[in-house]
Amino acid sequence: LGELAFAQAAGMPGERLIFHGNNKDERELRAAADAGAIVVLDELGEAERAAAAGVHRVLVRLTPGVDALTHQSIQTAHAGSKFGLPFDAAADVIRSTALDVIGVHVHIGSQLARTDESVLAVERVVEFCEHMHDEHGWEPQLVDVGGGLAVRHNRDEHPPTISEFIAPLASTMHEHWPNARLVLE
């Protein structure tokens, strides 16, 4: 709630706010709805709670089964992660909710010092979106590839620049979904 209040105080319009977390309570969902934010659905059953709170636009967080090359405590997209939904469950949410599912979210971890695993995650997101389009006519308007770009802690570390990190992700995404807006946190 503090981050939401800070963004609003800074003048960020609701349509530019993406509100997520894997343990949102009803008060947080109502505040996000009141702000007009896009809410990221992170678990089964959250769509119903979000709708009851007045949320309209959502992303579904995917768990693409990617093991990021980072410390295991900050990996967030591997099989069995508490974050997001496996593809079958995400597809069920998209098919069954009355909410406006405008896209998907994926975040593979923090302190990412290379792009390989992020590109793999985006390739899997593309496959998911292609399946949803072919089977259900759904396509993403927005794809949030999370964040996690490493920060240099010493002279021996050379993480990619923002441009070096995002270029292959954007290229992979826009090759298949050129009209989807890509967000990097």
KEKE-3310 file (N, C-alpha, C; in steps of 0.2 Angstrom, whole numbers, plus 5000, padded with zeros to 4 digits):
npx = (5004:5010:5019:5010:5003:5014:5017:5005:5005:5016:5010:5008:4997:4983:4982:4995:5000:5006:5001:5006:5010:5012:5003:4991:4980:4962:4960:4971:4969:4957:4962:4970:4961:4953:4963:4964:4973:4982:4981:4991:4987:4991:4989:4979:4961:4962:4957:4943:4943:4949:4939:4928:4933:4933:4942:4947:4955:4968:4983:4990:5001:5014:5022:5036:5044:5058:5075:5083:5100:5106:5106:5098:5088:5083:5077:5063:5055:5055:5051:5038:5039:5033:5028:5016:5008:5007:5007:4995:4985:4985:4980:4967:4962:4962:4953:4941:4938:4929:4935:4945:4958:4972:4985:5000:5012:5029:5042:5059:5068:5081:5095:5101:5113:5115:5107:5101:5092:5081:5078:5074:5063:5054:5053:5045:5034:5029:5026:5015:5006:5004:4997:4986:4980:4978:4969:4959:4957:4962:4974:4989:4989:4998:5014:5023:5039:5045:5058:5074:5087:5104:5114:5130:5142:5155:5171:5174:5163:5151:5138:5124:5120:5105:5099:5106:5101:5087:5085:5086:5075:5065:5065:5063:5050:5042:5044:5034:5023:5020:5011:5009:5012:5027:5034:5046:5051)
npy = (4994:5006:5008:5010:5021:5030:5031:5036:5049:5054:5057:5047:5040:5029:5020:5017:5010:4995:4983:4971:4956:4941:4939:4947:4956:4959:4973:4979:4975:4982:4995:4996:4994:5006:5015:5013:5004:4991:4975:4961:4945:4932:4920:4905:4908:4921:4930:4930:4936:4949:4954:4955:4966:4976:4977:4979:4978:4966:4957:4940:4931:4921:4906:4901:4890:4892:4892:4904:4910:4914:4918:4905:4909:4920:4917:4916:4909:4896:4879:4874:4886:4898:4909:4915:4907:4890:4886:4879:4882:4896:4898:4893:4903:4914:4910:4908:4920:4935:4946:4959:4953:4958:4955:4946:4942:4940:4935:4931:4932:4940:4950:4947:4943:4940:4938:4926:4917:4925:4928:4915:4913:4923:4917:4906:4913:4918:4906:4902:4913:4911:4899:4902:4911:4903:4893:4900:4913:4923:4937:4945:4962:4968:4964:4960:4959:4959:4962:4963:4965:4964:4973:4981:4976:4976:4979:4969:4963:4963:4967:4967:4981:4991:4993:4982:4971:4972:4972:4959:4953:4961:4960:4946:4945:4955:4950:4940:4945:4959:4970:4970:4979:4981:4979:4983:4981)
npz = (5000:5003:4993:4982:4987:4986:4973:4968:4974:4968:4956:4946:4934:4936:4925:4922:4932:4939:4949:4960:4969:4979:4989:4991:5000:5003:5006:5000:4987:4984:4986:4975:4965:4966:4963:4950:4945:4936:4940:4945:4944:4954:4959:4961:4962:4965:4956:4958:4970:4967:4957:4966:4973:4965:4954:4937:4926:4922:4923:4921:4931:4925:4928:4921:4922:4923:4927:4934:4933:4946:4964:4973:4982:4977:4965:4955:4945:4943:4942:4953:4960:4972:4966:4954:4941:4934:4917:4913:4923:4922:4910:4912:4921:4912:4903:4911:4919:4922:4922:4913:4905:4901:4898:4902:4915:4920:4930:4933:4942:4953:4952:4940:4929:4916:4900:4895:4902:4904:4890:4887:4895:4890:4877:4881:4886:4874:4867:4876:4874:4860:4860:4868:4859:4847:4852:4859:4855:4861:4864:4870:4876:4883:4890:4904:4908:4920:4931:4938:4933:4936:4948:4948:4960:4962:4955:4947:4942:4928:4923:4911:4902:4903:4890:4883:4890:4888:4874:4867:4873:4870:4856:4854:4859:4851:4839:4838:4844:4839:4842:4856:4871:4879:4895:4906:4922)
capx = (5000:5015:5022:5004:5002:5020:5016:5000:5008:5021:5006:5007:4990:4982:4983:5002:5002:5005:5001:5007:5013:5009:4999:4988:4973:4956:4961:4976:4965:4952:4966:4973:4955:4952:4968:4963:4979:4982:4982:4993:4985:4997:4987:4972:4956:4963:4953:4937:4944:4950:4933:4924:4936:4932:4947:4944:4961:4973:4988:4991:5008:5016:5028:5038:5049:5065:5080:5088:5107:5106:5106:5092:5083:5080:5074:5056:5051:5057:5045:5037:5039:5027:5025:5013:5004:5009:5003:4988:4981:4985:4975:4960:4960:4961:4947:4935:4937:4925:4940:4948:4965:4975:4991:5004:5018:5034:5048:5062:5073:5084:5102:5102:5119:5115:5100:5099:5086:5076:5075:5070:5056:5050:5051:5040:5028:5027:5022:5009:5001:5002:4992:4980:4977:4975:4964:4954:4956:4965:4981:4991:4990:5004:5018:5027:5044:5047:5064:5079:5094:5109:5118:5137:5144:5162:5174:5175:5156:5150:5131:5122:5116:5098:5099:5109:5097:5080:5085:5084:5068:5060:5066:5059:5043:5039:5044:5028:5017:5022:5007:5009:5016:5032:5036:5052:5051)
capy = (5000:5012:5009:5013:5028:5034:5032:5041:5055:5056:5059:5042:5039:5022:5015:5016:5007:4988:4981:4964:4953:4935:4938:4953:4955:4963:4980:4980:4974:4988:5001:4995:4995:5013:5019:5011:5000:4985:4970:4955:4939:4928:4913:4903:4911:4928:4933:4931:4942:4955:4956:4958:4972:4981:4977:4978:4975:4962:4952:4934:4930:4915:4903:4897:4884:4894:4892:4909:4910:4919:4914:4901:4912:4925:4914:4916:4907:4889:4874:4874:4893:4901:4915:4914:4901:4886:4888:4876:4886:4903:4897:4892:4909:4918:4907:4908:4926:4940:4952:4960:4950:4962:4952:4942:4945:4935:4938:4925:4932:4946:4950:4944:4946:4938:4938:4919:4914:4929:4926:4908:4914:4926:4912:4902:4917:4919:4900:4902:4917:4908:4894:4905:4914:4898:4889:4904:4919:4929:4939:4950:4969:4970:4959:4963:4954:4959:4966:4959:4966:4964:4979:4980:4977:4977:4981:4963:4962:4967:4965:4970:4988:4991:4991:4975:4967:4972:4971:4952:4952:4965:4957:4940:4947:4959:4946:4936:4949:4966:4975:4970:4983:4977:4983:4980:4985)
capz = (5000:5003:4986:4978:4989:4984:4965:4967:4976:4962:4950:4942:4933:4937:4920:4921:4938:4939:4956:4961:4975:4980:4995:4991:5004:5001:5007:4994:4980:4984:4984:4968:4960:4967:4959:4942:4943:4933:4945:4943:4947:4956:4962:4959:4967:4966:4951:4961:4975:4963:4955:4971:4976:4960:4949:4931:4921:4926:4920:4924:4932:4923:4930:4915:4923:4921:4933:4933:4935:4952:4970:4973:4986:4973:4959:4956:4940:4942:4943:4960:4963:4975:4962:4948:4939:4929:4911:4912:4928:4920:4904:4915:4924:4907:4900:4915:4923:4919:4922:4907:4906:4896:4896:4906:4919:4921:4933:4934:4948:4954:4951:4933:4926:4909:4897:4892:4905:4902:4884:4887:4899:4885:4872:4884:4886:4867:4866:4879:4871:4854:4862:4870:4853:4843:4855:4862:4852:4866:4863:4875:4874:4887:4893:4909:4909:4927:4931:4940:4931:4941:4949:4949:4967:4963:4949:4943:4939:4922:4921:4905:4903:4902:4883:4882:4894:4885:4867:4865:4876:4865:4849:4854:4860:4846:4833:4838:4846:4838:4845:4863:4874:4883:4901:4910:4929)
cpx = (5004:5017:5016:5003:5008:5019:5010:5002:5013:5017:5006:5000:4989:4983:4990:5005:5001:5006:5001:5010:5009:5005:4995:4981:4968:4957:4966:4973:4960:4956:4968:4967:4953:4957:4967:4969:4977:4984:4985:4991:4990:4996:4980:4967:4957:4959:4946:4937:4945:4944:4929:4927:4935:4937:4944:4949:4966:4978:4988:4998:5009:5022:5031:5043:5056:5069:5084:5095:5108:5106:5099:5086:5080:5078:5067:5052:5052:5050:5044:5037:5033:5024:5022:5010:5007:5004:4996:4983:4980:4980:4968:4958:4958:4954:4940:4934:4933:4930:4943:4956:4968:4982:4994:5010:5022:5040:5052:5067:5076:5092:5104:5108:5120:5108:5097:5093:5080:5073:5071:5063:5052:5048:5045:5033:5025:5023:5015:5004:4999:4996:4986:4976:4974:4969:4958:4953:4959:4972:4982:4991:4996:5007:5023:5033:5048:5054:5070:5086:5099:5112:5125:5139:5151:5165:5175:5168:5154:5143:5129:5119:5109:5096:5101:5104:5090:5080:5083:5077:5063:5060:5062:5052:5039:5040:5037:5022:5019:5018:5006:5014:5021:5034:5041:5052:5058)
cpy = (5006:5013:5012:5020:5033:5036:5037:5048:5058:5058:5053:5040:5031:5017:5013:5012:4999:4986:4974:4962:4946:4934:4945:4952:4960:4970:4982:4980:4980:4994:5001:4997:5003:5017:5018:5007:4994:4980:4964:4949:4934:4921:4912:4906:4918:4932:4935:4937:4948:4958:4959:4964:4978:4982:4976:4975:4972:4959:4946:4933:4923:4912:4898:4891:4886:4895:4898:4908:4915:4914:4911:4905:4918:4923:4914:4913:4899:4885:4874:4881:4895:4907:4913:4908:4897:4887:4885:4880:4893:4903:4897:4899:4914:4916:4909:4915:4931:4946:4953:4958:4953:4959:4947:4945:4939:4938:4932:4926:4939:4945:4946:4947:4944:4938:4931:4917:4918:4928:4920:4909:4918:4922:4908:4906:4917:4912:4900:4907:4915:4903:4897:4908:4909:4894:4894:4911:4925:4930:4944:4957:4971:4964:4962:4958:4955:4964:4961:4960:4967:4971:4977:4981:4978:4978:4974:4960:4966:4965:4969:4977:4986:4989:4984:4970:4966:4971:4964:4950:4955:4962:4950:4941:4950:4955:4942:4940:4957:4972:4975:4975:4979:4982:4979:4985:4987)
cpz = (5000:4997:4982:4980:4986:4977:4964:4969:4971:4956:4945:4940:4934:4931:4919:4927:4937:4946:4957:4968:4976:4986:4996:4995:5001:5001:5001:4988:4979:4982:4977:4963:4961:4963:4952:4940:4939:4938:4942:4947:4948:4959:4960:4964:4967:4961:4954:4966:4972:4960:4960:4974:4971:4955:4943:4926:4925:4921:4924:4925:4930:4927:4925:4916:4921:4927:4931:4936:4940:4958:4971:4977:4983:4966:4960:4950:4938:4944:4951:4964:4966:4971:4956:4947:4934:4923:4911:4917:4925:4914:4907:4918:4918:4904:4904:4919:4919:4918:4915:4908:4900:4894:4902:4909:4920:4925:4935:4940:4948:4953:4945:4930:4918:4906:4895:4895:4904:4895:4883:4890:4894:4879:4875:4884:4879:4866:4869:4876:4864:4855:4863:4864:4849:4846:4858:4860:4856:4864:4868:4872:4878:4890:4897:4910:4916:4927:4933:4938:4936:4942:4951:4956:4967:4956:4944:4940:4933:4920:4915:4907:4902:4895:4881:4885:4890:4878:4865:4867:4871:4858:4849:4855:4854:4839:4832:4839:4845:4841:4852:4866:4879:4889:4904:4917:4931)
residu = (LEU:GLY:GLU:LEU:ALA:PHE:ALA:GLN:ALA:ALA:GLY:MET:PRO:GLY:GLU:ARG:LEU:ILE:PHE:HIS:GLY:ASN:ASN:LYS:ASP:GLU:ARG:GLU:LEU:ARG:ALA:ALA:ALA:ASP:ALA:GLY:ALA:ILE:VAL:VAL:LEU:ASP:GLU:LEU:GLY:GLU:ALA:GLU:ARG:ALA:ALA:ALA:ALA:GLY:VAL:HIS:ARG:VAL:LEU:VAL:ARG:LEU:THR:PRO:GLY:VAL:ASP:ALA:LEU:THR:HIS:GLN:SER:ILE:GLN:THR:ALA:HIS:ALA:GLY:SER:LYS:PHE:GLY:LEU:PRO:PHE:ASP:ALA:ALA:ALA:ASP:VAL:ILE:ARG:SER:THR:ALA:LEU:ASP:VAL:ILE:GLY:VAL:HIS:VAL:HIS:ILE:GLY:SER:GLN:LEU:ALA:ARG:THR:ASP:GLU:SER:VAL:LEU:ALA:VAL:GLU:ARG:VAL:VAL:GLU:PHE:CYS:GLU:HIS:MET:HIS:ASP:GLU:HIS:GLY:TRP:GLU:PRO:GLN:LEU:VAL:ASP:VAL:GLY:GLY:GLY:LEU:ALA:VAL:ARG:HIS:ASN:ARG:ASP:GLU:HIS:PRO:PRO:THR:ILE:SER:GLU:PHE:ILE:ALA:PRO:LEU:ALA:SER:THR:MET:HIS:GLU:HIS:TRP:PRO:ASN:ALA:ARG:LEU:VAL:LEU:GLU)
# end
